[in-house]
Structures are given as structure tokens and as C-alpha cells.
Amino acid sequence: MACNIPVVATKVGDIEYLFGDSEGYYYTNPLPDRLAEKINYILGIKLKPEGRQRIIDLKLNSESIADKLIQLYQEILSK
């Protein structure tokens, strides 16, 4: 997503939340045929999704994550 290219994934963790309804990001059944179908689909379309902006909007960029980790470590160490 950070490279603004289409992504195919299986439904794990918070992938549905991360992808949201953004065009170019697809999740599918983990069966090989289903994965291949979606991969072939994205290879055939001319689409440049805006994944990087979604990551920034969700505050999942490296700076925001680093700040959250520092805050977490400070809380743990202060106990």
C-alpha cells in the first residue's frame, strides 16, 4: 500500500480495516485458485491506488508508529 500499487491479501488481522473500501486493495479466500484469480485481475487493470495516503490518514506511517512505541515503552518503564 505504501508504494501505491494494488494489493491482494487474505482476511487476516485487521486487513479489512486497513484496506477499507479503497479501490485497488483486495482480500480473498486463501485458496490458491482464488488468490491466482485476484492476482491475475490486478495485473490486468491500469490502476494506481492511493494506499500511501490511507496509511497516513490511519496514522500508520513510520513516524506515528514510532511515537506510539516510545509512549508504550515509557508507560511500561514507569511502572
C-alpha positions as CSV (number, residue, x, y, z in Angstrom):
1,M,0.0,0.0,0.0
2,A,2.8,2.4,0.8
3,C,4.1,2.1,-2.7
4,N,0.6,2.9,-4.2
5,I,0.3,-0.4,-6.1
6,P,-2.6,-2.9,-5.9
7,V,-2.5,-5.5,-3.2
8,V,-4.1,-8.9,-2.8
9,A,-4.3,-10.4,0.6
10,T,-6.3,-12.9,2.7
11,K,-8.6,-11.9,5.5
12,V,-6.2,-11.9,8.4
13,G,-5.7,-9.5,11.3
14,D,-7.1,-6.0,10.6
15,I,-6.7,-6.2,6.8
16,E,-10.3,-5.3,6.2
17,Y,-9.9,-2.2,8.3
18,L,-6.6,-1.3,6.7
19,F,-7.9,-1.7,3.1
20,G,-11.3,-0.1,3.9
21,D,-13.2,0.5,0.7
22,S,-10.1,1.7,-1.2
23,E,-10.0,0.8,-4.9
24,G,-7.1,-1.4,-5.7
25,Y,-6.9,-3.4,-2.5
26,Y,-8.5,-6.8,-2.4
27,Y,-8.8,-9.6,0.0
28,T,-9.8,-13.1,-0.9
29,N,-10.1,-16.6,0.2
30,P,-6.7,-18.2,0.8
31,L,-7.3,-21.0,-1.7
32,P,-4.7,-20.9,-4.4
33,D,-7.2,-20.6,-7.3
34,R,-8.9,-17.6,-5.6
35,L,-5.6,-15.9,-4.9
36,A,-4.5,-16.5,-8.5
37,E,-7.8,-15.1,-9.8
38,K,-7.4,-11.9,-7.9
39,I,-3.7,-11.5,-8.8
40,N,-4.5,-12.0,-12.5
41,Y,-7.2,-9.4,-12.1
42,I,-4.9,-6.7,-10.7
43,L,-2.3,-7.5,-13.3
44,G,-4.8,-6.7,-16.0
45,I,-6.0,-3.4,-14.7
46,K,-4.4,0.0,-15.0
47,L,-4.9,1.4,-11.6
48,K,-2.7,3.5,-9.3
49,P,-4.3,3.3,-5.9
50,E,-3.8,5.8,-3.1
51,G,-2.6,3.4,-0.4
52,R,0.1,5.6,1.0
53,Q,-2.4,8.3,1.8
54,R,-4.7,5.8,3.5
55,I,-1.8,4.7,5.7
56,I,-1.1,8.3,6.6
57,D,-4.8,9.0,7.3
58,L,-4.9,6.0,9.6
59,K,-1.7,7.2,11.3
60,L,0.2,4.1,10.4
61,N,3.2,5.7,9.0
62,S,6.6,5.0,10.5
63,E,6.7,8.3,12.5
64,S,3.3,7.7,14.1
65,I,4.1,4.1,14.9
66,A,7.5,5.1,16.4
67,D,5.8,7.7,18.6
68,K,3.3,5.1,19.8
69,L,6.0,2.6,20.6
70,I,8.0,5.2,22.6
71,Q,4.9,6.1,24.5
72,L,4.2,2.4,25.3
73,Y,7.8,1.8,26.4
74,Q,7.7,4.9,28.7
75,E,4.5,3.6,30.3
76,I,5.9,0.2,30.9
77,L,9.2,1.5,32.3
78,S,7.4,3.9,34.6
79,K,5.6,1.1,36.4
